Amino acid sequence: MNIALMAHDGKKELMVQFCIAYCGILAEHSLCATHVTGKLVTEATGLSVTLYMHADQGGAQQIASRISFNEIDLVLFFCDPNNPRGFDDIAKVERLCDHYQIPFATNAATAEVLVQGLRRGDLDWRNIVNPKNKR
């Protein structure tokens, strides 16, 4: 499955810790991320992550575009509720995920449920919806 990773600045360390904790599961899938988030995850875990532009320079839009083409199967976007800006990107990504039936987590608790479901095969239905991404 294709998994997109995004995090506000105040949640990047949480994303890194989450990816360390679930490295074994995430390693079985294709990961992409906005630049800084992906770089931090790669450095901490050794996971291969396709890097897009910085979030504020178009990286969020690049991921949104992949969602629009149904090329993403799961989005983990750790949001900082204290961040007054950046919620436009979240709203766009969330709307696209709703439109294309893509599981979307905005915090570590929900992300954990989704990643555990991924491990169990609960999200295998995405391979039926999106067979071109089977790997």
Residue, then its C-alpha position, 0 to 999 in steps of 0.5 A: m500500500n502507498i502511505a503518505l506521512m505529513a506532520h505539522d512542525g510541532k508534531k514531527e517528533l511524534m511522527v518520527q517516534f510513531c514510525i520508529a515504533y511501527c517500523g516493521i509494519l511500515a517497511e512492508h509498504s511504500l511511503c511518501a512524505t513532505h520533505v522535512t517529515g520524510k527526511l526525519v523519518t528516514e534518518a531515524t528509521g532507515l525506511s525508504v521514503t519518497l520525498y516531496m517538496h516542503a509542505d509550505q512550498g507545495g508538498a501538501q499539494q503534491i500529496a493531495s494530487r496523488i490522492s486525487f489520482n487514487e494513488i495513496d491508500l492511507v494518510l497519516f497527517f499529525c496535526d498540531p491543534n495549536n498551529p493557527r496556520g496549516f489547517d487549509d492543507i489538512a482540510k483539502v487532504e481530508r476532503l480528498c480522502d473522504h471523496y476517495q475513501i482513503p483512511f485518514a488519521t490526524n493523530a497518533a491514536t487513530a494512526e495506531v488503529l489504522v496501522q494495526g489494521l493494516r498489519r491484520g489485513d483490515l485495509d486489504w479492500r484498498n487493493i480491490v478499489n485501487p488494484k494498480n497499486k498492488r505491490 
